[in-house]
Amino acid sequence: MPLRADGSGDSTAASAAVGTIAAEATTADVPVVVGPAMDGHLFTEGDGVALNGRSTPWNTFAIWNVDVLSLTGFPLVAEGIGGDRTTGGVEEVSAISLLQHINPRYQALLIKMLNIDPSISLEWLTKHDDTERQEYHDFKMRSKIERPALHMLRMGICSGTVNHITDRSDTK
């Protein structure tokens, strides 16, 4: 299965963390995307967690199943509704929900990694010296539930689900 890793310039991931996440992608029934729980996620252990912008794997760092994602790509509704770019983003929710609407077997996984050596884990820059950049980040975090909910309404589908898994493997 071809995998695609996405990451923002604000994140770094060491090979052990990437390996843990990629391993989960190969064990899921039909994985769409796998990503780590990060600062700002709302993590609730279990399967079938309601998908929203705070429960979904983020493209800040995510590994996508290219075969599945190629069916729809990222829906353009995630670019913003009616030209309003402030309603854009959180494209992960639109993509996962649409794919699960096509085939409910498609799975999204959010992995909470325990027992990972901090020197080889994930880092995400959430504090910015540039005031404008910080305000933009804060807006994105405050609106992570509202924006994809608007996308679901526009597409006329229900939001999908995500499985939240705790990885307890020793990656030291």
trRosetta pair geometry for C-beta under 8 A, 3 or more apart (Angstrom, degrees):
i j d omega theta_ij theta_ji phi_ij phi_ji
1 25 7.8 -148 95 143 132 103
1 26 7.2 173 44 -108 123 76
1 31 7.9 105 140 54 159 102
1 65 5.8 -34 169 -141 122 98
1 66 7.8 159 168 38 72 80
1 67 6.1 -92 -148 7 82 126
2 65 7.5 107 79 -165 59 52
2 66 4.1 -40 100 42 108 128
2 67 6.2 124 42 -35 92 84
3 22 6.6 94 146 -133 173 97
3 25 6.1 76 -111 131 132 158
3 63 5.2 0 -177 -179 118 104
3 64 6.8 145 -161 73 62 43
3 65 6.5 -39 -105 -99 66 46
3 66 6.6 -163 -105 -13 11 94
4 63 7.0 155 76 -158 40 55
4 64 4.6 -22 61 61 96 98
4 66 5.0 100 -24 -70 109 98
4 69 7.2 -77 33 41 130 151
5 18 7.1 -2 -118 -143 146 114
5 61 7.6 -11 -173 -161 92 71
5 62 7.4 169 -151 89 52 40
5 63 5.1 -24 -97 -100 71 77
5 64 7.8 180 -81 17 22 73
6 59 4.4 -45 122 -154 135 87
6 61 7.2 177 92 -137 63 27
6 62 5.1 -2 54 57 101 86
6 63 7.7 -176 18 -83 70 29
6 64 6.5 40 -10 -10 110 112
7 11 5.2 -122 -168 77 99 113
7 12 8.0 82 175 -98 142 26
7 13 6.7 -130 -107 2 144 115
7 59 7.5 -156 -87 163 20 62
7 60 6.7 15 -145 155 57 37
7 61 4.7 20 -108 -100 91 71
7 62 7.8 174 -71 22 58 54
8 11 5.2 81 57 9 80 100
8 59 6.9 93 -46 117 92 79
8 60 4.9 -43 9 -130 115 57
8 61 7.6 -92 16 -49 74 63
10 60 6.8 -54 76 -144 101 99
10 124 6.1 46 130 -163 93 67
10 125 4.2 -119 -163 53 86 98
10 126 7.6 93 168 -66 129 46
11 60 4.9 111 -36 167 145 85
11 61 4.9 -130 134 -45 153 106
11 122 6.6 -9 -169 -173 105 97
11 123 6.6 165 -151 88 56 55
11 124 4.7 -12 -101 -103 91 75
11 125 7.2 -138 -69 12 44 76
12 122 7.1 169 86 -154 51 53
12 123 4.9 6 51 52 93 101
13 17 4.9 -121 -168 86 92 123
13 18 5.2 110 131 -58 120 91
13 21 8.0 -32 -171 9 147 140
13 36 7.8 162 -115 3 124 140
13 61 5.4 119 -47 -141 134 147
13 121 7.9 -60 -138 153 62 38
13 122 4.9 -10 -105 -107 82 84
13 123 7.8 -162 -73 25 44 63
14 17 5.2 90 59 11 74 102
14 18 7.1 -142 99 -4 35 92
14 119 7.7 60 -51 128 164 53
14 120 4.0 -129 99 -165 157 63
14 121 6.5 23 25 9 115 10
14 122 7.5 -130 15 -70 75 45
15 18 5.4 -56 -143 41 35 113
15 19 6.0 41 156 -25 68 105
15 120 7.4 -52 51 -165 64 107
16 19 5.6 -51 -147 34 30 115
16 20 6.6 34 153 -22 62 102
16 116 7.0 159 119 -148 119 101
16 117 7.3 38 78 41 159 101
16 120 4.4 38 34 147 128 130
16 121 7.8 -52 81 -81 105 43
16 171 4.5 128 170 174 122 118
17 20 5.7 -50 -151 31 33 113
17 21 6.5 27 154 -13 64 107
17 36 6.7 -16 -179 -65 110 149
17 113 6.7 -97 -130 -30 86 177
17 116 6.5 64 -89 -161 87 146
17 120 6.5 177 -26 139 91 75
17 121 5.3 99 -71 -148 132 42
17 122 5.1 173 175 -48 163 84
17 171 7.4 102 -72 149 51 163
18 21 5.9 -60 -151 40 31 108
18 22 6.0 28 155 -18 68 111
18 63 7.8 114 -157 -60 77 127
19 22 5.8 -56 -139 40 28 109
19 23 6.2 35 158 -26 64 105
19 171 7.7 156 73 -133 112 121
20 23 5.9 -54 -151 30 26 113
20 24 7.0 26 151 -18 59 103
20 111 6.9 178 134 140 102 152
20 113 5.9 74 124 -112 156 126
20 116 7.3 -73 -26 -94 162 126
20 167 5.7 115 -179 146 119 164
20 169 6.6 -173 -122 59 107 125
20 171 6.0 -53 -60 -80 126 144
21 24 5.9 -54 -159 31 35 111
21 25 6.9 39 145 -24 64 102
21 34 5.3 159 -179 124 84 110
21 35 6.6 18 -148 -123 131 26
21 36 5.9 -78 -84 -51 124 88
21 61 7.8 -128 -72 140 175 105
21 63 5.6 142 132 2 111 126
21 111 5.9 -166 -108 38 74 146
22 25 5.4 -48 -155 27 40 118
22 26 6.9 30 153 -14 67 103
22 34 7.5 155 -93 78 26 137
22 63 5.7 170 -92 -111 68 174
23 26 6.1 -61 -156 37 35 105
23 27 6.6 23 152 -15 67 111
24 27 5.8 -64 -146 39 35 106
24 28 6.7 45 158 -35 68 99
24 31 7.8 124 127 -103 72 146
24 34 4.9 160 94 -153 108 147
24 109 5.5 -150 147 119 123 153
24 111 5.4 -155 -27 -72 169 137
24 165 6.8 167 -139 74 134 146
24 167 7.0 -93 -65 -77 124 126
25 28 6.4 -45 -151 15 29 112
25 31 4.8 -171 -153 108 65 168
25 34 4.3 -129 -73 8 86 140
25 63 5.2 -81 -59 104 148 126
25 65 6.8 173 -169 -65 111 91
25 109 7.4 -157 -85 43 55 132
26 31 7.7 -63 -59 6 20 142
28 31 3.7 99 68 -65 135 96
28 34 7.1 -168 -18 -70 138 117
28 107 4.8 -145 -177 75 128 136
28 109 5.8 -135 -76 -37 137 133
28 163 7.8 166 -120 46 114 140
29 105 6.0 -104 120 -179 126 95
29 107 5.9 102 48 -13 91 133
30 65 7.8 -143 172 74 63 175
30 68 6.9 127 164 -83 96 139
30 103 7.3 -52 106 124 155 127
30 105 4.8 59 30 129 134 99
30 106 5.3 -74 108 -100 110 48
30 107 6.1 129 72 7 60 89
31 34 5.9 -20 -165 -40 134 103
31 65 5.1 143 97 -41 82 130
31 68 7.5 -158 100 10 48 150
31 106 7.8 50 172 -162 11 64
31 107 5.4 -52 -105 72 49 94
31 108 7.8 99 -157 -98 68 28
31 109 6.5 -43 -128 -1 106 115
32 64 7.0 -25 156 -146 58 74
32 65 5.7 -103 -136 32 24 111
32 68 5.1 -114 -114 113 70 145
32 69 6.8 115 -166 -64 80 78
32 95 7.6 168 166 130 128 98
32 96 5.7 138 103 -117 151 79
32 99 5.4 130 -115 100 141 155
32 100 7.7 -82 -31 -53 152 84
32 106 4.7 57 -52 174 113 105
32 107 6.3 -177 5 72 85 36
32 108 5.3 -39 59 -75 111 73
33 57 5.1 -154 131 61 111 137
33 62 5.2 1 -172 177 112 122
33 63 6.8 155 -155 80 60 46
33 64 4.9 -20 -100 -102 87 69
33 65 7.0 -120 -63 6 45 78
33 69 7.6 75 -62 -71 95 115
33 92 6.7 -124 89 -150 170 104
33 95 7.8 76 -27 101 137 122
33 96 6.5 -85 25 -83 122 108
33 108 5.2 3 59 -127 89 85
33 109 7.3 -162 99 35 53 66
34 57 6.3 149 168 -82 15 161
34 62 6.9 154 77 -160 37 72
34 63 5.1 -15 60 60 89 98
34 108 7.7 177 -79 -164 43 50
34 109 4.4 -4 -114 66 82 108
34 110 8.0 -178 -154 -79 53 26
34 111 6.5 32 -177 -18 95 115
35 56 8.0 45 46 147 131 59
35 57 2.7 129 28 -154 120 112
35 58 6.1 -173 146 38 160 49
35 60 7.8 99 -168 59 137 78
35 61 5.9 141 -147 99 101 67
35 62 3.9 -45 -76 -104 120 78
35 63 6.9 167 -75 16 64 65
35 109 7.6 155 25 90 51 66
35 110 6.2 -20 72 -115 78 64
35 111 7.1 -168 98 23 29 87
36 57 7.6 83 26 -131 31 94
36 61 6.2 0 29 90 103 118
36 110 7.5 59 172 -165 12 65
36 111 5.4 -51 -109 72 53 90
36 112 7.7 102 -165 -100 68 28
36 113 6.0 -32 -136 -9 110 113
36 122 5.5 169 74 -10 159 158
37 41 4.6 -132 -155 70 78 154
37 43 4.7 19 -134 -80 145 133
37 110 5.4 78 -70 163 82 101
37 111 6.5 -135 -10 87 82 36
37 112 4.2 -6 23 -88 139 73
37 113 7.5 -174 40 5 88 68
37 164 7.4 55 -71 -146 124 98
38 41 5.5 106 52 -18 55 112
38 58 6.7 -67 29 32 131 126
38 60 6.5 -64 17 84 167 142
38 61 7.5 118 -57 37 136 106
38 122 6.7 -87 -101 111 101 137
38 124 5.4 51 -166 -7 134 153
39 124 6.3 -159 35 64 103 124
39 126 6.2 -97 91 -24 131 154
40 54 6.9 -119 150 -135 73 88
40 126 7.3 170 -36 -113 127 146
40 141 5.7 -95 -142 -135 133 113
40 144 7.7 110 161 -9 113 163
41 54 6.0 146 -145 178 41 67
41 55 6.9 97 -165 -108 87 30
41 58 7.8 -133 -78 -17 103 113
41 110 6.7 169 -164 -172 146 139
42 52 8.0 6 45 68 126 110
42 54 4.3 50 4 132 104 115
42 55 5.5 -48 69 -73 92 77
43 55 7.7 142 -92 -128 37 70
43 110 6.7 -148 -115 123 89 128
43 112 5.4 82 -162 -68 155 127
43 164 5.5 149 -160 -156 75 137
44 49 5.3 148 69 -118 107 128
44 55 7.3 -28 21 -123 98 116
44 164 5.6 129 72 33 49 159
45 112 7.7 -70 -84 21 84 136
45 164 5.4 -124 -111 105 26 109
45 165 7.6 76 -140 -111 73 22
45 166 5.9 -24 -109 -23 112 108
46 49 6.1 122 80 -57 87 94
46 163 7.3 -112 122 -149 37 65
46 164 5.9 22 43 53 48 96
47 161 7.7 50 165 149 63 129
47 163 4.6 -13 -117 -116 66 98
47 164 8.0 -151 -74 31 28 60
48 161 4.7 -31 -143 -168 47 148
48 163 7.1 26 -19 -88 39 71
49 55 5.4 -148 131 -174 120 138
49 110 7.8 -58 56 30 143 124
49 161 6.2 131 60 -165 41 82
49 162 5.1 -43 68 70 99 78
49 163 6.9 140 12 -106 96 21
49 164 5.2 41 -15 -13 149 108
50 55 6.6 104 87 37 60 164
50 159 6.6 57 -175 101 82 124
50 161 6.5 -54 -103 -111 26 72
51 55 5.9 -141 -130 84 36 114
51 56 5.6 57 -159 -74 88 98
51 93 5.8 154 148 -135 106 87
51 96 6.0 -148 -155 101 156 132
51 97 6.2 -169 90 -72 144 93
51 108 6.8 72 -105 55 125 146
51 159 4.8 -156 72 161 92 101
51 160 4.4 20 13 76 151 70
51 161 5.5 -141 -30 -98 99 15
51 162 5.0 112 -93 -20 88 97
52 55 5.2 70 45 20 73 102
52 56 6.8 -145 80 -19 26 98
52 93 6.5 14 -149 -114 25 139
52 144 7.4 99 142 131 87 83
52 145 4.9 14 168 -125 128 80
52 148 6.3 166 -155 70 57 126
52 149 7.1 3 -132 -58 101 92
52 159 6.5 12 -76 -173 66 158
53 56 6.3 -43 -123 25 25 114
53 90 4.3 -42 -112 -136 112 143
53 93 5.8 -65 -73 -36 65 140
53 143 7.7 -5 85 121 167 49
53 144 3.1 -164 126 164 126 77
53 145 5.1 -138 39 -71 105 37
53 146 7.9 -41 15 31 141 43
53 147 6.4 66 -62 54 151 94
53 148 5.0 163 -55 7 98 122
54 144 5.2 107 -57 107 76 128
54 145 5.9 -25 -7 -64 105 93
55 110 6.7 -128 172 -15 59 157
55 162 5.4 168 136 47 99 136
55 164 7.3 -80 -164 -64 94 117
56 90 7.4 108 54 -167 141 91
56 92 4.7 154 145 112 135 122
56 93 5.2 -128 -42 -74 160 78
56 96 6.4 -168 -134 14 120 151
56 108 6.5 -30 -140 156 78 149
56 110 7.1 -173 -171 -66 17 121
56 148 7.9 93 -4 -38 147 173
56 162 5.8 -170 -103 -62 55 151
57 62 4.6 114 143 -112 117 114
57 92 6.2 -145 80 -166 66 149
57 108 6.2 -148 8 -177 105 102
57 109 7.0 33 -45 80 128 47
57 110 5.3 -168 -64 -91 76 77
57 162 7.3 174 -14 -142 77 135
58 61 7.1 44 84 36 82 51
58 62 6.3 -161 89 -44 32 114
58 92 6.2 -130 -117 -11 37 154
59 62 5.2 -65 -102 19 43 121
59 91 7.1 11 -17 59 137 99
59 92 5.9 -168 -31 -58 89 110
60 124 5.9 27 166 -124 136 125
61 122 6.2 -138 38 -140 164 132
61 124 7.6 -121 -7 -81 114 107
62 92 6.9 161 -55 -108 169 130
64 68 7.8 -134 174 67 83 96
64 69 4.9 26 166 -41 124 147
65 68 4.3 42 97 22 113 111
65 69 6.2 153 80 -14 58 91
66 69 5.7 -58 -132 45 31 107
66 70 5.9 40 165 -33 66 107
67 70 6.2 -55 -152 24 20 114
68 71 6.2 -39 -175 2 43 113
68 99 6.1 63 164 -153 104 140
68 106 5.9 140 -160 -127 140 120
69 72 7.2 -87 -169 54 44 73
69 73 6.6 63 161 -103 81 31
69 74 8.0 -3 -167 -49 105 67
69 95 6.7 8 -132 -178 88 130
69 99 7.5 -53 -98 -78 46 144
70 73 7.0 23 -133 -62 32 68
71 99 6.5 111 69 -114 126 92
71 102 6.6 -158 139 91 145 171
72 75 6.4 -24 160 -61 114 81
72 95 6.4 166 93 -141 118 73
72 98 5.2 166 -172 113 170 130
72 99 6.0 -137 18 -70 133 81
72 102 7.4 -165 -44 -21 124 144
73 95 7.4 -97 127 -115 32 110
74 78 5.7 -72 163 48 101 141
74 91 4.3 23 -164 169 124 131
74 94 6.8 78 -168 82 70 112
74 95 5.0 -54 -112 -68 62 120
75 78 5.7 107 79 -7 75 98
75 91 7.2 -177 50 -153 67 89
75 94 4.5 -113 45 150 115 124
75 95 6.4 -171 -1 -76 83 59
75 98 5.7 127 -44 -29 128 154
75 151 7.1 128 88 -173 127 120
75 155 6.7 -2 174 -86 165 134
76 79 5.3 -28 -172 8 65 117
77 81 6.5 19 -161 -84 81 81
77 94 5.8 -177 72 -135 104 147
77 151 4.6 127 124 -141 120 90
77 154 5.1 165 -144 94 136 136
77 155 5.9 -115 -7 -54 165 98
78 88 5.9 81 158 -156 47 73
78 89 6.6 -144 -179 43 87 5
78 90 6.8 -138 -142 75 106 53
78 91 3.5 100 159 -102 160 83
78 94 4.6 -140 -57 20 112 149
78 95 7.6 -27 -28 -33 151 84
78 148 7.7 3 -109 -104 94 78
78 151 5.9 19 -78 -110 67 146
79 85 7.3 -49 161 -117 65 74
79 88 4.9 -25 171 -122 22 128
80 83 6.4 -1 116 166 121 11
80 84 5.1 -159 179 83 109 48
80 85 4.2 -75 -72 -100 153 36
80 86 7.0 75 -125 34 113 35
80 87 4.9 106 -144 64 65 81
80 88 3.6 -49 -56 -48 75 103
81 84 5.7 -14 68 48 65 102
81 87 4.5 -47 20 99 94 149
81 88 7.8 -177 -10 -64 59 65
81 150 5.9 -107 -18 146 147 121
81 151 7.4 -152 -59 -87 111 59
81 154 5.7 -148 -113 -76 122 150
82 87 7.9 46 39 38 82 144
84 87 4.8 54 100 6 106 109
84 88 7.8 -179 105 -23 59 84
85 88 5.0 -37 -159 10 55 125
86 139 7.8 -71 -147 162 97 133
86 143 7.8 -29 168 136 85 175
87 147 5.6 164 -164 -135 52 86
87 150 5.4 -75 -163 91 117 154
87 151 7.9 158 156 -56 97 79
88 91 7.9 -1 180 -60 78 92
88 147 7.1 -21 82 -165 11 128
89 140 6.3 -98 154 -133 165 101
89 147 5.8 5 69 143 89 161
90 93 5.3 6 149 12 98 114
90 94 7.5 110 111 -12 72 92
90 144 5.7 142 -88 -147 134 66
90 147 5.0 130 26 90 129 118
90 148 4.4 -99 117 -49 128 106
90 151 7.6 -156 88 -2 99 140
91 94 5.5 -55 -155 40 51 112
91 95 5.9 48 151 -20 78 107
92 95 5.9 -61 -148 40 28 109
92 96 6.0 22 160 -14 67 112
92 108 7.9 110 168 -138 102 141
93 96 6.1 -56 -140 41 26 106
93 97 5.9 23 163 -17 63 114
93 148 3.6 27 76 -151 149 152
93 151 6.8 128 95 63 106 136
93 152 7.6 -67 140 -51 112 102
93 159 6.6 -28 -176 -139 107 102
93 160 7.6 -177 -162 34 63 96
94 97 6.1 -60 -142 40 23 108
94 98 6.2 19 162 -16 62 111
94 148 6.2 -142 -45 -138 77 93
94 151 4.6 -76 -85 150 111 147
94 152 7.5 -148 -102 -64 69 63
94 155 7.0 140 -145 -28 94 147
95 98 6.1 -61 -147 38 24 107
95 99 6.3 20 158 -14 63 111
96 99 5.9 -62 -148 40 28 109
96 100 6.1 21 158 -13 66 110
96 106 7.6 -169 -155 123 66 116
96 108 4.7 3 -137 -56 137 140
96 160 4.9 -128 128 52 92 147
96 162 7.2 9 166 -76 158 94
97 100 5.9 -58 -144 41 28 106
97 101 6.3 36 152 -26 63 104
97 148 7.9 144 -11 176 138 114
97 152 6.2 -70 150 -101 168 99
97 155 7.6 130 106 75 122 149
97 157 5.9 146 148 108 109 122
97 158 7.1 -148 -160 101 113 47
97 159 5.2 -75 -105 -142 132 43
97 160 4.0 -155 -102 -17 58 97
98 101 5.4 -50 -150 29 32 117
98 102 6.8 32 150 -17 62 102
98 155 6.6 -92 -85 -177 102 157
98 157 6.6 126 -95 51 59 162
99 102 5.6 -53 -155 35 35 112
99 103 6.8 -37 167 45 68 84
99 106 4.8 -89 137 105 107 166
99 160 7.6 0 63 -76 75 156
100 103 7.0 -83 -134 76 31 48
100 104 5.6 51 -172 -115 78 46
100 106 5.2 -132 -85 67 64 104
100 108 7.9 -68 -52 -13 124 103
100 160 3.8 110 37 -121 148 124
100 161 6.9 159 -151 28 166 72
101 157 4.8 -45 -88 -151 148 143
101 158 7.5 148 -90 49 102 72
101 160 7.4 -106 -37 -76 73 99
102 106 7.5 38 69 -4 91 137
103 106 5.1 92 88 -21 95 101
107 163 6.0 -7 -168 3 111 120
108 160 6.9 98 6 115 127 130
108 161 7.4 176 43 103 102 48
108 162 4.3 -55 92 -114 109 83
108 163 7.0 161 84 20 54 71
109 162 7.0 163 -92 -171 16 82
109 163 5.2 -24 -108 69 70 96
109 164 7.9 148 -160 -93 56 24
109 165 5.9 -12 -163 11 104 120
110 162 5.5 45 -11 156 106 127
110 163 7.3 -179 26 88 70 46
110 164 5.0 -21 69 -108 103 70
110 165 7.2 156 78 25 50 69
111 165 5.4 -24 -109 74 67 94
111 166 7.7 125 -163 -115 60 19
111 167 5.2 21 -172 -18 110 116
112 164 6.9 34 -15 -180 106 92
112 165 7.1 -168 24 94 75 43
112 166 4.7 -29 69 -108 105 70
112 167 6.9 179 80 19 47 72
113 116 4.7 23 143 -22 116 137
113 121 7.0 174 93 -134 136 105
113 122 7.9 116 35 4 139 110
113 167 5.0 -16 -110 62 64 112
113 171 7.5 -16 -174 9 120 141
114 166 6.2 23 -9 -179 116 100
114 167 6.7 -179 26 84 72 57
114 168 5.2 -7 64 -110 117 61
115 168 5.9 70 7 -168 128 53
115 169 6.7 -155 79 91 127 31
115 170 5.1 -76 152 -103 133 56
115 171 6.6 126 114 17 84 76
115 172 7.1 -90 165 -25 82 99
116 120 6.8 -121 175 80 92 88
116 121 4.9 104 126 -91 124 103
116 171 4.8 3 -117 54 76 123
116 172 7.6 172 -149 -60 30 68
117 120 4.8 46 77 26 103 101
117 121 6.9 -164 86 -38 48 89
117 171 6.5 -124 7 99 85 82
117 172 4.5 112 -50 -111 111 75
118 121 5.4 -46 -139 8 37 124
120 171 6.8 -138 93 132 127 109
125 128 7.1 81 150 -75 105 78
126 137 6.4 161 -157 168 62 142
127 134 7.2 10 -157 -113 45 109
128 131 8.0 -173 104 -67 99 14
128 133 4.2 -108 148 102 158 112
128 134 4.3 -159 60 -67 101 79
128 137 6.2 143 -3 -2 126 141
129 133 8.0 29 61 55 49 125
129 134 7.9 -177 50 -43 9 117
130 133 3.9 61 85 14 112 114
130 134 6.5 173 87 -15 57 84
131 134 5.7 -57 -147 37 31 112
131 135 6.3 31 156 -20 66 105
132 135 5.8 -52 -148 35 30 111
132 136 6.5 32 152 -19 63 105
133 136 5.7 -54 -151 35 32 113
133 137 6.5 33 151 -18 65 104
134 137 5.7 -52 -148 36 33 112
134 138 6.3 33 153 -19 65 107
135 138 5.7 -54 -146 38 31 112
135 139 6.4 36 153 -22 64 104
136 139 5.7 -52 -149 33 31 113
136 140 6.5 32 153 -19 63 104
137 140 5.8 -55 -151 34 31 112
137 141 6.5 27 154 -16 65 106
138 141 5.9 -56 -148 37 31 109
138 142 6.3 30 155 -18 66 108
139 142 5.8 -59 -146 38 30 109
139 143 6.1 -1 166 4 66 117
140 143 6.5 -77 -143 50 23 93
140 144 6.7 53 156 -65 62 87
141 144 6.0 -22 -152 -24 32 117
143 146 4.9 -66 -157 51 74 111
143 147 5.1 71 144 -30 100 104
144 147 6.8 -43 -128 30 21 107
144 148 7.5 6 174 2 51 106
145 148 7.2 -74 -160 44 26 93
145 149 6.3 27 153 -23 64 118
146 149 5.7 -66 -151 35 29 115
146 150 6.7 31 156 -21 66 103
147 150 5.9 -55 -158 30 32 111
147 151 6.9 33 147 -19 64 103
148 151 5.0 -46 -150 31 47 119
148 152 6.5 52 151 -23 71 96
148 159 7.2 83 133 -112 110 116
149 152 5.7 -47 -151 31 35 112
149 153 6.7 37 150 -18 63 102
149 159 7.3 -42 -104 -59 63 130
150 153 5.7 -53 -151 35 35 113
150 154 6.3 34 152 -20 66 107
151 154 5.6 -57 -149 38 32 112
151 155 6.2 19 157 -9 68 109
152 155 6.0 -61 -143 45 29 102
152 157 6.0 -101 -155 76 77 67
152 158 6.7 24 -170 -154 125 18
152 159 5.1 -54 -94 -63 152 79
153 156 7.4 27 178 -72 30 41
